[in-house]
């Protein structure tokens, strides 16, 4: 049987060929330069290991077939570090240096899966990392192991979470973490410290985030999703955001803190009133992608984006910017070209009566009459300003990367026009100022467009805070699927 030699196992104990197995097993042909392998395939194998333990044999087989053919001295050290330090894999990893094993098994690309019965019979040969492929493999292993009750239908891979949704959450989080080191720095300081390019996580965060740790932008996005996982309605989202704040995050915006400390649906309106109706920061925009990720669409998406934003940021510029962004993500995901998607989203923004939406949600009302009146007085001008900034961004103009919501929106629209993920995100990171938030919004747009996150950024990705429902040490690639499944299964 075509199988790796003992000396080709670079992590874990060598695994004998399937002809010698007394239990079923699964082999994944993968490559570190394959985004689907790193972001979906490897976490899937780890979840299988957690569910089945020693009832199955698992092997990750790194192959060059379909990828660059590199010398062993270039591949093996990187692969060992990935398996040992980044992914901390609990199963063996072997090297198919020349791609001969992949050819012998007629793999179609990476990842490609081979499922074996005890004794070596090949049960299934499956190509792909999408949920349908993984669900088929899950059911097969459950059947062969004879323990369908060991795991629920969705415990290994949440089949109801589209791959594009998971990729978008990973994308915005990776972009946020990449920008963490340059936040509040000038471009000159950034280039002096990090050089002309910045393509990997770096130390130097003013809030003490370690390389690979994402900031309050992604944390609040996940907190919003966790809130949706508790049930319908923005009440649960508010509770989840308050729990995040009460746990003492390293960084939280001033208006966000002021609003959430009220602990009420109208806290954002009260905080805006206390600011003299002047505060229009980007703290709502940075996390509102969660509403689209949670599965809202169409007019429901626009209404929910308005309400979720106004929990902390009730200025009409903030509210309508979020309505635009979520509609933009939806339009991009459904295949609209970039400019067309922006025009579709602007039309959605113009059609929604956000003030009425906030009244119906209990965010504006008798107790916040002054905020209601200010919103009514400013909303037409707010929509006009957003239209102007979006169209300016479409032409590539970036006025600033400040924390002002319209600056962030314009910059994100401009940067995210690029053809690759790094080409979109890196300019936001190198420009500094509120770089983590601008990069986060760029990452959301890039994810909705289907731009792949560089694979090396995914294994070390974490959120830089612990709160109820999330642990700081958790790898995002492993825990995001369950977060998304819970948010999208709202009852």
Secondary structure, DSSP 8 states (H G I E B T S, - for coil): -----GGGEEESS----GGG-SS-EEEEEE-TT-HHIIIIIHHHHHHHHHHHGGGSEEEEEEE-TTS----HHHHHHHHHHIIIIIS--SSEEEEETTSHHHHHTT--SSSEEEEE-TTS-EEEEEE--SHHHHHHHHHHHHHHHT-GGGS-TTSSS-TTS-HHHHHHHHHHHHHHHHHGGGTT--HHHHHHHH-S---S--S--TT---TTEE-HHHHHHHHHHHHHHT-SSHHHHHHHHHHHHHT--S---HHHHHHHHH-STTHHHHHHHHTTS---BSTTGGGTHHHHHTT--HHHHHHHHHHHHHTT--SHHHHHHHHHHHHHHHHHHTT--HHHHHHHHHHHHHH--HHHHHHHHTSSSGGGHHHHHHHHHHHHHHHHHHHHHHHHHHTT-----SSBHHHHHHHHHHHTTSSSHHHHHHHHHHH-SSHHHHHHHHHHHHHHHT----GGGTTT-EES--BTTB-TTS-HHHHHHHHHHHHH---
